[in-house]
Amino acid sequence: MDDVLNSGVKRAMRDHVLVPAQEMARLGKTAQPVLTRAEGIHVHTEDGRRLIDGPAGMWCAQVGYGRREIVDAIAEQAMTLPYASPWYMATSPAARLAEKIATLTPGDLNRIFFTTGGSTAVDSALRFCEFYNNVLGRPQKKRIIVRYDGYHGSTALAAACTGRTGNWPNFDIRQDRISFLSSPNPRHAGNRTQAEFLDDLVAEFESRIKDLGGDTIAAFLAEPILASGGVIIPPAGYHARFKAICEKYDILYISDEVVTGFGRCGEWFASEKVFGVVPDIITFAKGVTSGYVPLGGLAISERVLARVSGENAKGSWFTNGYTYTGHPVACAAALANIALMERDGIVEHARDLAGHFAAGLRSLADLPGVADVRSVGLVGCVQCLLDTSRVDSTDADKAFTREIDERCFELGLIVRPLGDLCVISPPLIITRNEIDEVIAIMRRAISEVGTRHGLGRQDMKQAAV
Ligand SMILES: Cc1ncc(COP(=O)(O)O)c(C=O)c1O
């Protein structure tokens, strides 16, 4: 064990790396498990273990690991032309990728701005809204409406829009222009039906607009499902009703598809095909390259752009960009990734397996300690509570869930730990049998840990893994 703890990588991590979400009291005292290689849906640890990658890295490894086509495209582009300044040069990969993505986005979202990841995509989308309203001569129309439990990233602006309040302490977040609505978490409906709950969420939005003044609100920013906030799937019809209100008050609707884009919900983008809305702007990242290299971006409506370009530009310049905007190597990786997804029908495969995945998760619902299960496409979660009648979890529930995650890890499955949730969003190439394996491991882990906590009889009937 000491050997492992003192291995070169772990020691270097422990002594020199500051990771995202670092518990500062433990800085320099711990190190994460070290991965050495990966193939398909599996990753390998330094100590020789092979694990199913339940969260697909960070909801991003759509086509899985070891895909020669993407690796070759990256190497080829790096050798041919590794970089060009997006300020004054064009490259084939960036141009072709924008053209390709425009065929996958809904409606007239045909113009693409490339960024370096999801946070910078959200940041750029919001900066575009600022620019848009200034050019339109409406400098007061700048507020952004977001939701509690939403997650939008780690730049100053994206973090300010993030409604996971646990991320706020000790950062001076400037939220003077940002207004938070209730989380659309169906479990918060209480005694109300889902339809009544939705009516209340819609009423809250309209009354907020009336309080603040529609002429002060630039954008509504929303993930189709609130992923990092807890795989929260809003009540049916939520997005369409919010979009109709946005239209009424000339508020731009930004759909943050950083997680849901590129097949995760069984469609290239979830906004229209799964949730029934054509947004004004879609942000994307993660699955666009299946995580092989960093890339993000936004797709903007032509109708929206027409209001601030050409004869409506009023001499303006959209001066927002990054050295690595449209990076040729990243764009080449994305093109190869999308080509692979199309060739192998990976989006259709994810759509076909969604029912099997949902049924597998539902089969866990009767285990003691399971409060809720939910999924869309190939993203889902199991909520674990020591007392399943509770709506909000306690620290003890979170510790209970962490134990389940750890037991899954021992049994060969990585689960994304997220408070009281075991989150699973596997590589989209996962097979039916592999989904069954995931569910069997989760069943065994939840049963065993539940028994440890005295929650009902251990149910090992289907636990053979
Ligand atoms: C919905 C959403 N938006 C934005 C981001 C930020 O993306 P990135 O971490 O690539 O900056 C994330 C990250 O998980 C996300 O889930």
The ligand as an ORCA input file, in Angstrom:
! r2SCAN-3c Opt
* xyz 0 1
  C     -23.751     22.154    -18.116
  C     -22.315     22.545    -17.995
  N     -21.917     23.731    -18.464
  C     -20.633     24.118    -18.414
  C     -19.674     23.308    -17.853
  C     -18.255     23.750    -17.794
  O     -17.510     23.056    -18.726
  P     -15.908     22.962    -18.614
  O     -15.629     22.212    -17.347
  O     -15.508     22.244    -19.874
  O     -15.379     24.341    -18.577
  C     -20.040     22.054    -17.351
  C     -19.046     21.167    -16.757
  O     -19.316     20.105    -16.260
  C     -21.403     21.671    -17.408
  O     -21.809     20.512    -16.898
*
